[in-house]
Structures are given as structure tokens and as C-alpha cells.
Amino acid sequence: MTATAPVLTLFQRDDCHLCDLALEVLAQARAPEFDSVFIDEDEGLEALYGMRVPVLRDEAAGIELDWPFDAAAVAVLLGRVG
């Protein structure tokens, strides 16, 4: 039985210090590959995430982590806590 890894998306902005910190947290948490989506040029994404970025989303579960999050919160999102 193989567990399916979450498909992650990190919503972020260009030149965003908090987004850089989020990338460091994802590295610490040893998160699997993820998509980076820059919201700067997308009005819809800007409306959803503009005040919240960076936001990490598990696409399969529909769960989002708003900043600030840490490696432990990412581990919970990834189902690594046990």
C-alpha cells in the first residue's frame, strides 16, 4: 500500500522576505517538491492570497497553512506526525 504524497503549492510574491523564510522552513521540513505560484500578476490570486502570503496549500486535501508556519506545522500537513 503506497501513500500518495500531497501535491503542494506555495503561493508567494516576488521580492518577499517572508516568502524567503517560508522556503527555508520547507527545506527544514524536507518537504517534497512543490509548485511555486507568484500571485503578483493574477487579480484572482491577489484577491485570495494578497494579505496572506506566503500560503502553503495541500491541493489534494484542500488544506492551507498561512504564514507564519514552522517545520512542525508542515510535518502535520504532510502527515508525518505520529
MIDOMAR-418059 format. One line per 4 residues: number of its first residue (from 1); their letters; for each residue x, y, z of N, C-alpha, C. Coordinates in Angstrom, 2 decimals, padded with zeros to 5 digits. Example, Ala and Ser with C-alpha at 12.3 -4.5 7.8 and 13.67 -1.06 7.14 Angstrom:
BEGIN
1> as> 013.19/-005.69/007.80/012.30/-004.50/007.80/013.20/-003.30/007.80  012.85/-002.25/007.08/013.67/-001.06/007.14/012.90/000.03/007.87 .
This chain:
BEGIN
1> mtat> 000.84/-001.17/000.00/000.00/000.00/000.00/000.89/001.24/000.00  000.75/002.07/-001.00/001.59/003.25/-001.15/000.75/004.50/-000.86  001.24/005.33/000.04/000.56/006.59/000.33/000.91/007.60/-000.75  -000.08/008.35/-001.17/000.16/009.39/-002.16/000.65/010.64/-001.46 .
5> apvl> 001.77/011.16/-001.91/002.31/012.38/-001.32/001.42/013.56/-001.68  001.26/014.50/-000.78/000.46/015.68/-001.09/001.10/016.46/-002.23  000.26/017.04/-003.04/000.74/017.96/-004.06/000.66/019.35/-003.43  001.81/019.95/-003.23/001.88/021.23/-002.53/002.06/022.39/-003.49 .
9> tlfq> 001.47/023.51/-003.11/001.65/024.76/-003.83/002.00/025.82/-002.81  003.04/026.59/-003.10/003.40/027.73/-002.27/003.02/028.99/-003.04  002.05/029.71/-002.51/001.64/030.99/-003.09/002.53/032.05/-002.48  003.16/032.86/-003.36/004.13/033.84/-002.88/004.18/035.04/-003.81 .
13> rddc> 005.02/035.99/-003.46/005.25/037.20/-004.27/006.73/037.28/-004.65  007.00/038.07/-005.67/008.38/038.41/-005.98/008.91/039.32/-004.87  010.19/039.22/-004.58/010.85/040.08/-003.60/010.11/040.12/-002.27  009.84/038.96/-001.72/009.05/038.84/-000.48/009.93/038.16/000.57 .
17> hlcd> 010.31/038.92/001.59/011.18/038.39/002.65/010.50/037.23/003.38  009.21/037.35/003.67/008.51/036.27/004.35/008.44/035.02/003.49  008.33/035.22/002.18/008.32/034.07/001.27/009.67/033.36/001.30  010.75/034.13/001.38/012.08/033.52/001.50/012.19/032.71/002.79 .
21> lale> 011.62/033.23/003.87/011.62/032.49/005.14/010.81/031.21/005.01  009.68/031.28/004.31/008.84/030.09/004.11/009.61/029.02/003.34  010.38/029.43/002.35/011.20/028.47/001.59/012.21/027.78/002.51  012.78/028.54/003.44/013.72/027.95/004.40/013.01/026.93/005.29 .
25> vlaq> 011.80/027.24/005.74/011.03/026.32/006.57/010.72/025.05/005.79  010.35/025.18/004.53/010.05/024.00/003.71/011.30/023.12/003.56  012.46/023.75/003.43/013.70/022.98/003.35/013.97/022.27/004.67  013.77/022.96/005.80/013.96/022.35/007.11/013.03/021.16/007.31 .
29> arap> 011.81/021.28/006.80/010.80/020.23/006.96/010.99/019.10/005.95  011.96/019.28/005.05/012.20/018.32/003.98/010.92/018.03/003.21  010.25/019.11/002.88/009.01/019.00/002.09/009.35/018.46/000.70  008.45/017.67/000.15/008.68/017.19/-001.22/008.59/018.35/-002.20 .
33> efds> 008.87/018.06/-003.45/008.76/019.10/-004.47/007.40/019.76/-004.39  007.39/021.03/-004.69/006.14/021.79/-004.66/006.15/022.80/-005.80  004.96/023.25/-006.13/004.83/024.30/-007.14/004.91/025.65/-006.46  005.59/026.59/-007.09/005.60/027.97/-006.62/004.71/028.78/-007.55 .
37> vfid> 003.75/029.47/-006.97/002.85/030.31/-007.75/003.01/031.73/-007.24  003.41/032.62/-008.14/003.59/034.02/-007.81/002.29/034.75/-008.13  001.72/035.41/-007.13/000.39/035.98/-007.26/000.39/037.39/-007.83  001.55/037.99/-008.01/001.67/039.41/-008.34/000.87/039.84/-009.56 .
41> edeg> 000.81/039.03/-010.58/000.18/039.43/-011.84/-001.20/038.82/-012.04  -001.77/038.18/-011.00/-003.04/037.49/-011.14/-004.06/038.10/-010.18  -005.04/038.81/-010.73/-006.01/039.52/-009.88/-006.79/038.56/-008.98  -007.15/037.40/-009.49/-007.90/036.42/-008.71/-007.10/035.91/-007.53 .
45> leal> -005.84/035.54/-007.81/-004.97/035.05/-006.73/-004.63/036.17/-005.75  -004.47/037.37/-006.28/-004.19/038.53/-005.42/-005.35/038.74/-004.45  -006.58/038.59/-004.93/-007.75/038.76/-004.07/-007.80/037.67/-003.00  -007.43/036.44/-003.35/-007.47/035.33/-002.39/-006.32/035.36/-001.39 .
49> ygmr> -005.12/035.67/-001.88/-003.92/035.48/-001.08/-003.14/036.75/-000.79  -003.56/037.88/-001.29/-002.77/039.11/-001.21/-002.28/039.47/000.17  -003.15/039.37/001.18/-002.76/039.74/002.54/-002.21/038.56/003.33  -002.23/037.37/002.73/-001.90/036.15/003.48/-000.56/035.53/003.11 .
53> vpvl> 000.02/035.89/001.98/001.23/035.21/001.51/002.36/035.36/002.50  003.19/034.34/002.57/003.13/033.09/001.83/002.08/032.13/002.41  001.49/031.35/001.53/000.50/030.34/001.90/000.92/029.02/001.27  000.97/027.97/002.08/001.27/026.63/001.59/-000.04/025.86/001.52 .
57> rdea> -000.34/025.30/000.36/-001.60/024.59/000.15/-001.35/023.15/-000.24  -002.02/022.23/000.44/-002.07/020.82/000.05/-003.27/020.72/-000.89  -002.98/020.57/-002.17/-004.02/020.60/-003.19/-005.00/019.43/-003.04  -004.52/018.26/-002.67/-005.38/017.09/-002.57/-006.37/017.23/-001.42 .
61> agie> -005.91/017.74/-000.30/-006.76/017.85/000.89/-007.49/019.20/000.98  -007.02/020.17/000.20/-007.62/021.50/000.26/-007.29/022.25/001.54  -006.17/021.86/002.17/-005.75/022.49/003.43/-004.69/023.54/003.14  -004.82/024.69/003.79/-003.85/025.76/003.61/-003.22/026.15/004.94 .
65> ldwp> -001.92/026.43/004.88/-001.19/026.98/006.02/-000.83/028.41/005.68  -001.35/029.35/006.44/-000.97/030.74/006.28/000.31/031.00/007.08  001.11/031.93/006.62/002.29/032.36/007.35/001.83/033.07/008.62  002.47/032.87/009.75/003.70/032.12/009.92/003.43/030.63/010.18 .
69> fdaa> 004.24/029.79/009.54/004.21/028.36/009.84/005.64/027.90/010.04  005.79/026.78/010.73/007.12/026.25/011.01/007.21/024.82/010.49  008.38/024.23/010.68/008.62/022.88/010.16/007.65/021.87/010.79  007.29/022.07/012.05/006.36/021.15/012.72/004.98/021.23/012.07 .
73> avav> 004.52/022.43/011.74/003.22/022.58/011.09/003.23/021.96/009.70  004.35/022.09/009.00/004.47/021.46/007.67/004.44/019.95/007.82  005.09/019.42/008.85/005.08/017.97/009.09/003.66/017.47/009.33  002.87/018.22/010.08/001.48/017.85/010.31/000.72/017.85/008.98 .
77> llgr> 000.92/018.88/008.18/000.27/018.97/006.88/000.63/017.76/006.01  001.88/017.34/006.08/002.35/016.24/005.27/002.01/014.87/005.87  001.40/014.85/007.03/001.03/013.60/007.66/002.19/012.85/008.26  003.24/013.57/008.63/004.45/012.95/009.18/004.46/012.88/010.69 .
81> vg> 003.40/013.31/011.32/003.36/013.30/012.78/002.73/011.99/013.21  003.39/011.31/014.13/002.82/010.04/014.57/003.58/009.43/015.69 .
